[in-house]
Amino acid sequence: GFEHAPVSGSIVDPTASALAPREGGLTLVASGAALALDVTSLRLEAPTGEVYDGSGRVQLDDVTVEAVLAPALGDDGAWEVQLREVTRLSAGMVDVSALTWTPSDPSAAGVTWLEGWFSDTDGLDTAGREVVRSLTTMLDELVASLVIDSLPAVYDLPRITDAEVAVRIESSPSEVRAEADGLVFGFGTVVTPMTSPILNSPGAAAHVTRFQPNGTATGVGMGTSVDVLNQVLHAFWASRGLEGTMDPSGIVAPDMVVLPEGIVAPDMIVAPDMIRIESALPPVAFTQNGEAGISFGGLTLRLDGAGPFEGGVVVRAGARVRARLDMTRGAQLRSTGYTIESLPFTVEPPVDDPTRAQIAGWLVRLVGHLSAQLLEGALPATPRASALVPVEVEAESGVRLTTVTPVGTRLGPQIATLRVVGDQIETVGPAGEVRVP
């Protein structure tokens, strides 16, 4: 065996390396590396009994190493890469000519045996780990240096009434994991009302960015959990965003909304002149069968105007609405249609069936408007997920190595599309380089 100075073992030539995701880790295959290993103590004993003590530098060229790495979240909250095991090692050439010996140089046969020993399993077990340690350090910094898109720090919510509502969003890394098809970076997210808070929402480790192999249809994606939507909706409600006076002319809903009883068109709708809204419960977002939706409960509407609203009526209602979501105008989320699964309501004072049907038609329009405003507005930042790729990373011994990536390059999807998977609303697309000015 031999002793060496770990801090002085370093990669001195560029390395071609490839990472492949696997369940629970990453497979690293690196080839072409030249490793300079500073040996502090090495003893070679000849068959005839002579002993030679050596020290100096051993150069290993064309080293190939295969290892299993595991991404993790460090104690400092930063993403990192850890070595799990080395599964294969080989070296194309070993040069021990820089070693110095006492009391004299070993024979040529001894040198050949030593070169073979460094090329064999025993020698490579240590030397190869130096390669992996250097590469792991670089990958560790590369992963830690990725600037992953997160949610905005302050987000202005849509105005439903005359109240202005904004929330503060705090996101921090919560996990990183390797799956069979890529890496997933997770964020813990806490949403806090900035105006007239009643109750702060709890944090949820619910915001993720996914990176998959280049060329796949879902190479890069960002998902926002329905838990984050509900934090924002709760903050909106806690800030009295659903309490106050609404402008009837500002209510805009889809041209047609599907009800269990049929379709309601605009020409069937009679609107009130005055609307006062209160909500005893926060709206709740949900996902179902690839669609997103929102439920309302405890709505109290004080309405006045002509037709069915003459003299003033009080409507108490709830609703459950499913929406089809789409990406339009770049990265902006839009809902393209609604299905109202239920819309129970009562009217005071009681009204006859024709008047109730007129009020129902307007409620459909109101619920469609609320759903559009809150679903589109409460999903903060559905950007095309990307990560800023560092131009320079640190190898062993403080050596700085540059990547081939131009300054300002981000890894992101070329064309973003929207999908709802489980409880995540994701924007995904094939991975590629995206230049940022």
RODO-2510 file (C-alpha; in nm, 4 decimals, decimal comma):
residues 437
     n   res          X          Y          Z
     1     g     0,0000     0,0000     0,0000
     2     f     0,0949     0,3643     0,0059
     3     e     0,0079     0,6927     0,1669
     4     h    -0,0738     1,0066    -0,0220
     5     a    -0,1683     1,3647     0,0372
     6     p    -0,5406     1,3872    -0,0492
     7     v    -0,5404     1,7634    -0,0910
     8     s    -0,2743     1,7393    -0,3599
     9     g    -0,4498     1,4826    -0,5739
    10     s    -0,6084     1,6688    -0,8607
    11     i    -0,7371     1,6326    -1,2131
    12     v    -0,4889     1,8024    -1,4436
    13     d    -0,6531     1,7417    -1,7826
    14     p    -1,0132     1,7896    -1,8961
    15     t    -1,2511     1,5021    -1,8402
    16     a    -1,5367     1,3858    -2,0576
    17     s    -1,8172     1,2872    -1,8243
    18     a    -2,1784     1,1858    -1,8535
    19     l    -2,4523     1,1704    -1,5927
    20     a    -2,7512     0,9406    -1,6229
    21     p    -3,0425     0,9507    -1,3794
    22     r    -3,1450     0,6400    -1,1935
    23     e    -3,3912     0,5806    -0,9141
    24     g    -3,2412     0,7300    -0,6005
    25     g    -2,9172     0,8497    -0,7572
    26     l    -2,7058     0,9385    -1,0605
    27     t    -2,4642     0,7237    -1,2572
    28     l    -2,1426     0,9090    -1,3414
    29     v    -1,9153     0,7815    -1,6186
    30     a    -1,5972     0,9885    -1,6547
    31     s    -1,3191     0,9127    -1,9000
    32     g    -1,0017     1,0747    -2,0288
    33     a    -0,8989     1,2220    -1,6948
    34     a    -0,5341     1,2638    -1,6003
    35     l    -0,4867     1,2357    -1,2266
    36     a    -0,1774     1,3693    -1,0519
    37     l    -0,1441     1,1898    -0,7186
    38     d     0,1168     1,3117    -0,4697
    39     v     0,2520     1,0101    -0,2841
    40     t     0,4077     1,0795     0,0560
    41     s     0,5036     0,7231     0,1460
    42     l     0,5322     0,4088    -0,0655
    43     r     0,7245     0,0907     0,0143
    44     l     0,8181    -0,1643    -0,2514
    45     e     0,9640    -0,4993    -0,1456
    46     a     1,1416    -0,7143    -0,4066
    47     p     1,1172    -1,0970    -0,4077
    48     t     1,4857    -1,1050    -0,3148
    49     g     1,4191    -0,9079     0,0031
    50     e     1,5348    -0,5593    -0,0965
    51     v     1,3128    -0,2740     0,0293
    52     y     1,2669     0,0535    -0,1588
    53     d     1,0989     0,3596    -0,0068
    54     g     0,9523     0,6064    -0,2575
    55     s     0,7750     0,9390    -0,2643
    56     g     0,6751     1,1918    -0,5275
    57     r     0,4082     1,2201    -0,7960
    58     v     0,2282     0,9425    -0,9789
    59     q     0,0505     1,0353    -1,3030
    60     l    -0,2475     0,8304    -1,4185
    61     d    -0,3692     0,9048    -1,7713
    62     d    -0,6903     0,8115    -1,9487
    63     v    -0,8652     0,7174    -1,6271
    64     t    -1,2183     0,5831    -1,6622
    65     v    -1,4401     0,5702    -1,3585
    66     e    -1,8025     0,4761    -1,3083
    67     a    -1,9672     0,5722    -0,9837
    68     v    -2,3075     0,6157    -0,8253
    69     l    -2,3744     0,9627    -0,6854
    70     a    -2,6619     1,0793    -0,4702
    71     p    -2,7978     1,4357    -0,4681
    72     a    -2,8898     1,5631    -0,1237
    73     l    -2,9793     1,8728     0,0716
    74     g    -2,6947     1,9683     0,3038
    75     d    -2,7179     2,0910     0,6601
    76     d    -2,6627     2,4451     0,5311
    77     g    -2,9715     2,4186     0,3105
    78     a    -2,7704     2,3999    -0,0137
    79     w    -2,7993     2,1257    -0,2747
    80     e    -2,5006     1,8939    -0,2919
    81     v    -2,3798     1,5720    -0,4522
    82     q    -2,2487     1,2810    -0,2435
    83     l    -2,0495     0,9749    -0,3548
    84     r    -2,2370     0,6535    -0,2863
    85     e    -2,0051     0,3937    -0,4442
    86     v    -1,7436     0,3429    -0,7171
    87     t    -1,8538     0,0585    -0,9434
    88     r    -1,5771     0,0479    -1,2075
    89     l    -1,2221     0,1832    -1,2442
    90     s    -0,9507     0,1586    -1,5084
    91     a    -0,6415     0,3529    -1,6206
    92     g    -0,4932     0,3532    -1,9689
    93     m    -0,1390     0,4506    -1,8609
    94     v     0,0472     0,4951    -1,5328
    95     d     0,3702     0,6990    -1,5048
    96     v     0,5780     0,6519    -1,1872
    97     s     0,8994     0,8033    -1,3287
    98     a     0,8696     1,1115    -1,1048
    99     l     0,8996     0,9049    -0,7857
   100     t     1,2250     0,9266    -0,5933
   101     w     1,3584     0,6223    -0,4069
   102     t     1,5862     0,5358    -0,1177
   103     p     1,8312     0,3785    -0,0839
   104     s     1,8256     0,3257    -0,4652
   105     d     1,5920     0,2900    -0,7623
   106     p     1,4110    -0,0427    -0,7922
   107     s     1,4673    -0,2652    -1,0924
   108     a     1,2803    -0,2226    -1,4201
   109     a     1,0743    -0,5287    -1,3305
   110     g     0,9846    -0,3651    -0,9990
   111     v     0,8762    -0,0441    -1,1729
   112     t     0,6649    -0,2443    -1,4194
   113     w     0,5013    -0,4295    -1,1318
   114     l     0,4283    -0,0999    -0,9551
   115     e     0,2698     0,0481    -1,2693
   116     g     0,0560    -0,2635    -1,2972
   117     w    -0,0403    -0,2345    -0,9307
   118     f    -0,1663     0,1225    -0,9862
   119     s    -0,3591    -0,0036    -1,2904
   120     d    -0,5132    -0,2899    -1,0945
   121     t    -0,7972    -0,2893    -0,8476
   122     d    -0,5947    -0,2298    -0,5322
   123     g    -0,4122     0,0747    -0,6612
   124     l    -0,7118     0,2129    -0,8450
   125     d    -0,9283     0,1785    -0,5363
   126     t    -0,7486     0,4775    -0,3897
   127     a    -0,6397     0,6569    -0,7062
   128     g    -0,9810     0,6206    -0,8660
   129     r    -1,1495     0,7579    -0,5611
   130     e    -0,9360     1,0671    -0,6017
   131     v    -1,0834     1,1080    -0,9506
   132     v    -1,4344     1,0613    -0,8186
   133     r    -1,3670     1,2937    -0,5265
   134     s    -1,2517     1,5658    -0,7637
   135     l    -1,5435     1,5141    -0,9996
   136     t    -1,7881     1,4974    -0,7098
   137     t    -1,6521     1,8268    -0,5773
   138     m    -1,7059     1,9886    -0,9169
   139     l    -2,0538     1,8409    -0,9543
   140     d    -2,1297     1,9380    -0,5971
   141     e    -2,0503     2,3015    -0,6702
   142     l    -2,2208     2,2843    -1,0085
   143     v    -2,5454     2,1681    -0,8499
   144     a    -2,5116     2,4135    -0,5619
   145     s    -2,4458     2,6954    -0,8094
   146     l    -2,7583     2,6321    -1,0142
   147     v    -2,9920     2,9276    -0,9755
   148     i    -3,3302     2,7573    -0,9872
   149     d    -3,6359     2,9679    -1,0646
   150     s    -3,8542     3,0166    -0,7606
   151     l    -4,1708     3,2027    -0,6779
   152     p    -4,1643     3,5840    -0,6659
   153     a    -4,0968     3,7453    -0,3274
   154     v    -4,4009     3,9752    -0,3432
   155     y    -4,7101     3,8996    -0,5459
   156     d    -5,0071     4,1285    -0,6148
   157     l    -5,3361     3,9416    -0,6295
   158     p    -5,6255     4,0377    -0,8554
   159     r    -5,8769     4,2850    -0,7190
   160     i    -6,2181     4,1251    -0,6728
   161     t    -6,3597     4,4084    -0,4635
   162     d    -6,2302     4,7560    -0,3827
   163     a    -5,9655     4,5999    -0,1531
   164     e    -5,6025     4,5784    -0,2659
   165     v    -5,4313     4,2528    -0,1695
   166     a    -5,0649     4,1486    -0,1853
   167     v    -4,8811     3,8541    -0,0346
   168     r    -4,5202     3,7873     0,0572
   169     i    -4,3827     3,4542    -0,0632
   170     e    -4,0796     3,2926     0,1006
   171     s    -3,9253     2,9919    -0,0736
   172     s    -3,6232     2,7894     0,0312
   173     p    -3,4791     2,4545    -0,0831
   174     s    -3,6531     2,1641     0,0873
   175     e    -3,5309     1,8604    -0,1050
   176     v    -3,3438     1,7307    -0,4062
   177     r    -3,3977     1,3794    -0,5288
   178     a    -3,3048     1,1639    -0,8244
   179     e    -3,5772     0,9761    -1,0049
   180     a    -3,5513     0,7326    -1,2913
   181     d    -3,6153     1,0135    -1,5408
   182     g    -3,4286     1,3071    -1,3865
   183     l    -3,3591     1,5377    -1,0949
   184     v    -3,6267     1,7072    -0,8878
   185     f    -3,5513     2,0190    -0,6843
   186     g    -3,8076     2,1017    -0,4168
   187     f    -3,8864     2,4286    -0,2408
   188     g    -4,0638     2,4881     0,0846
   189     t    -4,3022     2,7787     0,0438
   190     v    -4,4671     3,0070     0,2976
   191     v    -4,7238     3,2665     0,1897
   192     t    -4,8030     3,5564     0,4218
   193     p    -5,0650     3,8295     0,3679
   194     m    -4,9138     4,1788     0,3575
   195     t    -5,2380     4,3667     0,4176
   196     s    -5,4758     4,3235     0,7118
   197     p    -5,3709     3,9675     0,7920
   198     i    -5,6136     3,7518     0,9873
   199     l    -5,4226     3,4259     0,9813
   200     n    -5,0958     3,3271     0,8157
   201     s    -5,0950     3,0096     0,6106
   202     p    -4,8575     2,7259     0,7058
   203     g    -4,5590     2,6381     0,4890
   204     a    -4,5786     2,3612     0,2322
   205     a    -4,2896     2,1810     0,0629
   206     a    -4,4802     2,1981    -0,2579
   207     h    -4,2973     2,3870    -0,5314
   208     v    -4,0671     2,1804    -0,7522
   209     t    -3,8450     2,2170    -1,0574
   210     r    -3,7707     1,9032    -1,2591
   211     f    -3,4790     1,8407    -1,4961
   212     q    -3,4884     1,5409    -1,7269
   213     p    -3,2536     1,4212    -2,0041
   214     n    -3,2213     1,6527    -2,3014
   215     g    -3,4507     1,5745    -2,5918
   216     t    -3,7450     1,4427    -2,3915
   217     a    -4,0847     1,6025    -2,4281
   218     t    -4,0842     1,6980    -2,0612
   219     g    -3,7150     1,7766    -2,0279
   220     v    -3,7551     2,0745    -1,7948
   221     g    -4,0585     2,1547    -1,5897
   222     m    -4,1777     2,3623    -1,2991
   223     g    -4,4659     2,2447    -1,0866
   224     t    -4,6653     2,4421    -0,8341
   225     s    -4,8645     2,2336    -0,5914
   226     v    -5,2274     2,2945    -0,5200
   227     d    -5,1061     2,3472    -0,1608
   228     v    -4,9300     2,6662    -0,2727
   229     l    -5,2434     2,7837    -0,4517
   230     n    -5,4393     2,7279    -0,1346
   231     q    -5,1865     2,9242     0,0681
   232     v    -5,2297     3,2154    -0,1708
   233     l    -5,6087     3,1808    -0,1744
   234     h    -5,6140     3,1670     0,2039
   235     a    -5,3944     3,4771     0,2236
   236     f    -5,6266     3,6495    -0,0238
   237     w    -5,9304     3,5637     0,1884
   238     a    -5,7460     3,6476     0,5148
   239     s    -5,6730     3,9927     0,3739
   240     r    -6,0480     4,0392     0,3113
   241     g    -6,0055     4,0099    -0,0637
   242     l    -6,3558     3,8586    -0,0841
   243     e    -6,5179     4,1257     0,1292
   244     g    -6,6454     4,4563    -0,0068
   245     t    -6,8202     4,6164    -0,2994
   246     m    -6,7871     4,4776    -0,6527
   247     d    -6,8277     4,6717    -0,9755
   248     p    -7,0942     4,4869    -1,1814
   249     s    -6,9398     4,6124    -1,5073
   250     g    -6,6070     4,4528    -1,4127
   251     i    -6,7453     4,1007    -1,3988
   252     v    -6,6110     3,9183    -1,7024
   253     a    -6,6767     3,5477    -1,7509
   254     p    -6,6447     3,3007    -2,0394
   255     d    -6,8975     3,3337    -2,3202
   256     m    -7,0623     3,0121    -2,2092
   257     v    -7,0421     2,8154    -1,8850
   258     v    -7,1473     2,4514    -1,8510
   259     l    -7,3954     2,3770    -1,5739
   260     p    -7,5365     2,0375    -1,4745
   261     e    -7,8676     2,1601    -1,6193
   262     g    -7,7160     2,2899    -1,9449
   263     i    -7,5324     2,5903    -2,0904
   264     v    -7,5851     2,9493    -1,9849
   265     a    -7,5176     3,2123    -2,2541
   266     p    -7,4659     3,5895    -2,2023
   267     d    -7,8048     3,6924    -2,3458
   268     m    -7,9768     3,4955    -2,0680
   269     i    -7,8152     3,7012    -1,7922
   270     v    -7,9647     3,9955    -1,6003
   271     a    -7,7092     4,1729    -1,3779
   272     p    -7,7655     4,3699    -1,0555
   273     d    -7,6622     4,7319    -1,0179
   274     m    -7,5051     4,6893    -0,6729
   275     i    -7,3038     4,3982    -0,5341
   276     r    -7,1754     4,3562    -0,1807
   277     i    -6,9841     4,0332    -0,1222
   278     e    -6,8686     3,8536     0,1936
   279     s    -6,7153     3,5083     0,2342
   280     a    -6,7204     3,3155     0,5609
   281     l    -6,4780     3,0556     0,4194
   282     p    -6,1649     3,0802     0,2040
   283     p    -6,1858     2,9459    -0,1514
   284     v    -6,0106     2,6106    -0,1979
   285     a    -5,8274     2,4939    -0,5103
   286     f    -5,8160     2,1288    -0,6167
   287     t    -5,6982     1,9090    -0,9036
   288     q    -5,9051     1,6332    -1,0598
   289     n    -5,8547     1,4173    -1,3693
   290     g    -5,5940     1,6470    -1,5249
   291     e    -5,7902     1,9640    -1,4551
   292     a    -5,7735     2,2266    -1,1833
   293     g    -6,0687     2,3633    -0,9985
   294     i    -6,1873     2,5834    -0,7157
   295     s    -6,4588     2,5583    -0,4519
   296     f    -6,6398     2,8450    -0,2818
   297     g    -6,8358     2,8241     0,0382
   298     g    -7,0125     3,0628     0,2722
   299     l    -7,0619     3,3365     0,0098
   300     t    -7,3105     3,6078     0,1059
   301     l    -7,4163     3,8461    -0,1730
   302     r    -7,6270     4,1548    -0,1099
   303     l    -7,7693     4,2564    -0,4463
   304     d    -7,9875     4,5407    -0,5682
   305     g    -8,1051     4,6550    -0,9083
   306     a    -8,3757     4,6001    -1,1641
   307     g    -8,5621     4,2813    -1,2551
   308     p    -8,4990     3,9910    -1,0155
   309     f    -8,2932     4,2152    -0,7845
   310     e    -8,5509     4,4911    -0,7426
   311     g    -8,5938     4,5916    -0,3786
   312     g    -8,2748     4,4114    -0,2760
   313     v    -8,2090     4,0418    -0,2210
   314     v    -7,9583     3,8435    -0,0155
   315     v    -7,8097     3,5361    -0,1826
   316     r    -7,6132     3,2764     0,0117
   317     a    -7,4230     3,0411    -0,2145
   318     g    -7,1447     2,7911    -0,2639
   319     a    -6,9953     2,6461    -0,5804
   320     r    -6,7560     2,3835    -0,7137
   321     v    -6,5969     2,4641    -1,0498
   322     r    -6,3548     2,2746    -1,2762
   323     a    -6,1417     2,4678    -1,5264
   324     r    -5,9385     2,3807    -1,8331
   325     l    -5,6038     2,5586    -1,8106
   326     d    -5,3756     2,6558    -2,0960
   327     m    -5,0557     2,8511    -2,1551
   328     t    -5,1041     3,1573    -2,3732
   329     r    -4,9176     3,4801    -2,4350
   330     g    -4,5803     3,3316    -2,3477
   331     a    -4,5804     3,1920    -1,9963
   332     q    -4,9097     3,3341    -1,8724
   333     l    -5,1696     3,0921    -1,7434
   334     r    -5,5252     3,1195    -1,8701
   335     s    -5,8415     2,9236    -1,8130
   336     t    -6,0225     2,8347    -2,1341
   337     g    -6,3490     2,6925    -2,0068
   338     y    -6,5421     2,6075    -1,6938
   339     t    -6,7696     2,3317    -1,5753
   340     i    -6,9771     2,4160    -1,2709
   341     e    -7,0307     2,0897    -1,0890
   342     s    -7,2581     2,2362    -0,8236
   343     l    -7,4068     2,5766    -0,7401
   344     p    -7,6414     2,5566    -0,4385
   345     f    -7,7902     2,8877    -0,3252
   346     t    -8,0749     3,0403    -0,1289
   347     v    -8,2514     3,3741    -0,1813
   348     e    -8,4020     3,6030     0,0806
   349     p    -8,6745     3,7078     0,0638
   350     p    -8,8014     3,3967    -0,1188
   351     v    -8,8718     3,4371    -0,4931
   352     d    -9,0714     3,2418    -0,7502
   353     d    -8,9063     2,9926    -0,9875
   354     p    -8,8719     3,2259    -1,2916
   355     t    -8,7024     3,4923    -1,0753
   356     r    -8,4784     3,2300    -0,9152
   357     a    -8,3752     3,1100    -1,2630
   358     q    -8,2774     3,4664    -1,3585
   359     i    -8,0681     3,5004    -1,0431
   360     a    -7,9075     3,1619    -1,1163
   361     g    -7,8011     3,2833    -1,4597
   362     w    -7,6202     3,5806    -1,3081
   363     l    -7,4631     3,3637    -1,0357
   364     v    -7,3150     3,1463    -1,3084
   365     r    -7,1474     3,4535    -1,4537
   366     l    -7,0231     3,5676    -1,1125
   367     v    -6,8806     3,2251    -1,0226
   368     g    -6,7087     3,2034    -1,3607
   369     h    -6,5557     3,5471    -1,3031
   370     l    -6,4354     3,4607    -0,9518
   371     s    -6,2909     3,1308    -1,0725
   372     a    -6,1009     3,2961    -1,3579
   373     q    -5,9652     3,5769    -1,1419
   374     l    -5,8540     3,3537    -0,8585
   375     l    -5,7232     3,0515    -1,0504
   376     e    -5,5309     3,2630    -1,2995
   377     g    -5,4220     3,5172    -1,0413
   378     a    -5,3503     3,2914    -0,7443
   379     l    -5,1018     3,0706    -0,9305
   380     p    -4,7966     3,2903    -0,8835
   381     a    -4,5217     3,2490    -1,1387
   382     t    -4,5824     2,9713    -1,3830
   383     p    -4,2621     3,0686    -1,5644
   384     r    -4,0783     2,8459    -1,8020
   385     a    -3,8660     2,6706    -1,5445
   386     s    -3,4957     2,7291    -1,5938
   387     a    -3,1663     2,7293    -1,4105
   388     l    -2,8710     2,9617    -1,4507
   389     v    -2,5691     2,7456    -1,5344
   390     p    -2,2436     2,8528    -1,3641
   391     v    -1,9509     2,9339    -1,5915
   392     e    -1,6868     2,8446    -1,3359
   393     v    -1,6738     2,5705    -1,0735
   394     e    -1,4157     2,4695    -0,8172
   395     a    -1,2269     2,1404    -0,8353
   396     e    -0,9869     1,9987    -0,5798
   397     s    -0,7346     2,2206    -0,4015
   398     g    -0,9209     2,5386    -0,4873
   399     v    -0,8521     2,5040    -0,8626
   400     r    -1,1129     2,6883    -1,0717
   401     l    -1,2354     2,5143    -1,3846
   402     t    -1,4464     2,6794    -1,6518
   403     t    -1,7383     2,5199    -1,8298
   404     v    -1,8137     2,5604    -2,1993
   405     t    -2,1298     2,7526    -2,1160
   406     p    -2,1412     3,1197    -2,2208
   407     v    -2,2161     3,3720    -1,9475
   408     g    -2,5887     3,4189    -1,8966
   409     t    -2,6942     3,0798    -2,0328
   410     r    -2,9878     2,9136    -1,8651
   411     l    -3,1123     2,5585    -1,9046
   412     g    -3,4824     2,5621    -1,9763
   413     p    -3,7636     2,4333    -2,1995
   414     q    -3,7670     2,5389    -2,5629
   415     i    -4,1475     2,5278    -2,5855
   416     a    -4,3519     2,5295    -2,2650
   417     t    -4,6828     2,3485    -2,2314
   418     l    -4,9136     2,3055    -1,9353
   419     r    -5,0299     1,9888    -1,7656
   420     v    -5,1892     1,8899    -1,4362
   421     v    -5,0266     1,5829    -1,2797
   422     g    -5,1544     1,4675    -0,9431
   423     d    -5,1645     1,7738    -0,7206
   424     q    -4,9096     1,9646    -0,9317
   425     i    -4,9788     2,2207    -1,2043
   426     e    -4,6700     2,1964    -1,4256
   427     t    -4,5192     2,3832    -1,7182
   428     v    -4,2938     2,1485    -1,9130
   429     g    -4,0981     2,1375    -2,2385
   430     p    -3,7926     1,9868    -2,4133
   431     a    -3,4690     2,0944    -2,2477
   432     g    -3,2242     2,3250    -2,4191
   433     e    -3,0060     2,6304    -2,3701
   434     v    -3,1930     2,9562    -2,3246
   435     r    -2,9831     3,2712    -2,3518
   436     v    -3,0633     3,5524    -2,1120
   437     p    -2,9438     3,9064    -2,1987
***
